[in-house]
Amino acid sequence: MRIAITRLAGKESRDSSICERFGHECYSVHPLRSEIRQDVVDACIDAVSRNEFECIFFTSALPAAILAPRLKHVPRVIAIGPQTAAILQTHGIACETLKNYYSREFVPFLGNWIAGKRIGIPRADVPNPALLEAIRAAGGVAAEFRCYGLIPTDEPLDLAPADALLFTSAMSFEKAVWSSRPGLLVLAIGDVTAEKMRAGGVSPAVVGDGSLAGTLAALNTFLAAGHT
């Protein structure tokens, strides 16, 4: 299948090679663009250099790409997935990786260690009150740095060549300009995105585990069962 994948422009990374591994091809469509907030990035770098945190949690790849080249000495670092971890490791930053691809796994991953710890979270300007509340409830102290905004492009997604459309985040679905059509398979990368899609009247045919590889594996299972 040819799959249109919602991505920030320039952040496609290894999508093509991963799709090829599962017998598919892909291209990117861009419902959102990023707007870096340099003052917030600088503030985060300064806070890390002052040893204000016992842990930094990278919730996506873009903050890792922005900050990693400038981080000299870091505390414990947690990455949300292997792509984010790979970026950090490329810049010599050792990190641990969550077993699942959701920020809700962060507090259970740390367990009792989090009590009394200060956690720095460089992220997009997208609210995640559940994560902050979970950290507080576990006795930690969270400091968010909203290093970039996500701005709708308002451009209709080019779906003419696509057999399937994969939404990679709840916001990419919420802000996308697109139209369904017969024969277009609509996919969600994980359950958070799927929930937003269903609330918007779109039921995804396939729901992944939060990763591209997991979604493609679920897609292949779906297709092998005779669905189209």
N, C-alpha and C positions, 0 to 999 in steps of 0.2 A: 504494500500500500504506500501511497505518497501522503505524508502526514504534515499538515501545517501546524507548527508549534509556536505558541505565544512566547516571545522572548523580548527582553530589552534589546534594542539595536546594538550589535557588537558583542552580545553576551551569549552567543549560541554555543560557544565552547566546543564540546565533543559530541554534539547532538548527532551529526551525520554518521560518525563512526559507531556510535551506540546503536543507531537505527539500523545500520548495515549489519551489525552483529545479530539482530533479530529478524533480518530479512526484509527490511523496509527502507524507504528513503524519506527524506524530510526537507523542509525549508522553513524559514522563520517568518512570522508575521508579528507586527509590532503595535499592539493596542496602547502601550505605555512607553514613555521615555524617562530616563533618569535625569535628575538635576542635582548635581553635587553641591553640598553646602560646606564650603571650605572652612568657614569659621567654626562649624561644629566638628569637622574633621580635626582641625588644629586643637580644639579644646579636648577632644578625646586623646589625641597623641600626648598632650601636655599632662593630662590626668594619669595616663599609664606611666609616663616618665617619672612622675612624682610618687609612684608606687601606691596609688590610691585604691587599687583593687587586688583582691586575692585570686580573682578569676575573670577572664574575658570570654563572653559567649558570642560567637559569630553565627548569626541566624541565617545568613545567605552568603553567596559567593562575592557579591559586589563589595560589601564592606571589607571583606578580606583583601580583595584586590586593591582597594583604595588605601588601606591602612598598613598592610603587611610590609611594603617596602620601607616604611618610615619607623617601624617598631624595632627598637634595639634590645631592650630587656623586657621580658613579659612574664607575668605570673602564669598560673595554670590557664590553659587555653582549651576551650571546647568548640568544636565545629559541628554544624548541623548535619553535614553529609560529606561524602568522599570528595566531591568537587570542591567544596569550600576548604576541606582539609588539604587537598592537593595544592591549592593556591598558597596557603599558609606555609606548607612544607617547602615549596619552591623558594620561598624567601627565608628558609632556615628556621622557621618557627615550629617547634614541636607541639603537637596538639592531640587531644583525644577526640573521638568522633562518636556522636550518638548512634545507637544501634538502629533507631528509627528516624524518619525524616521530618519530625514534628517538634516544635519548640516545647510542647507540653511534656516531652520526655526529659527535658533538661533537669528539672528538680529531682525526679526519681533517679536519674542517672547519678547525680551527686550524693543523694541520700543524706545522712546525718552530717556529712562534711560541710554542707552549706550553712549551717547555723552560725550566725555571727560573721559571716563572710560578706565582703563587698564585691558585687558583681557588676562589671562594666559590659554594656550591651550596645555595640555600634550596629545600627539597623536603618531600614527605610522609615520614612515618616508615615507609618501605618500602625495604628494603635493595636496593642496586644495586651489588654488589661489582664487576661487570664494568666499570662506568663508572670507579670509583675506581682499579681496577687499570690500566685503559687510560691514565688521566691520569698515574699514577705511572710506568708503563712509558715514557711519552713525555717524562719528566723534569719534569712539573708537580707541584704540591703542592695536594691537594684538601682543602677544609674544608667538611664538610656541616653544614647547620643544618636539623634536622628540625622544621620550623615547625608542622606539624599532624599529628595522627594520623587514621587512617581507621578508623572504628568500624562494625562490622556493625550494621545496623538490625534484623536478624532478622525483618523483615516480609516475608511472601510478596509477590512481585511481582504486580501487577495486570496480567495478560496477556489477560484476557477480550476487550478490544477490539482486540487486536493481530493483525496478519497476520505480523509479523516482530519478532524481539527482537535488538537490537544490544548486544553487550557491548563497552564502551569501554576496558576494562583487564583484565588478568589477575586482579587482586584482585576486581574487581566480579563476575567469573564465579565465582571461588573462594568468595566469601562470600554469593552470592545464594541466596535461598530461592525456588525456582521448580520448575515441572514442565513438561516438554515435552508436546506434544499434536499429533495429526495436523493437518497444514496450517500449523503454525507454523514459519516460516523462521528459522533461527538464524544470526546473522552475527557476525563478529569484526572489530574495527576495524583490526587489524594482525596481523602474524605472531607477535608475542610473546603476544598474547591468544589467538590461534588455537592456539598450542602448548600453553598451559595448558588450553584447552578439550579438545583431543584427549587430553591426559593424564588428564582427568577423564571421558573416555568420550563426549564430545560433538564431533562433526565439523561445523564450521561450513560452511554452504552457500556462503558468500561471505566472502572475506578482503580487507579494504581495505589501504590504504597507510599507515595510522596516523592518517588524518584522516577526519572525517565525510564531506566532499565526495568524497574518493577511494573511500570505502566505498560511497556511493550510486551513484557512477559504475560501480563493479564490479557492484553489484546490478542496475543497469539493463542492463548487458551480459549478465548471467546470465539475466534475464527475457526479453531480446530473443532469446536462444538457445532459448527455449521451455521453460525450466525454471520450476517453480513450487514 
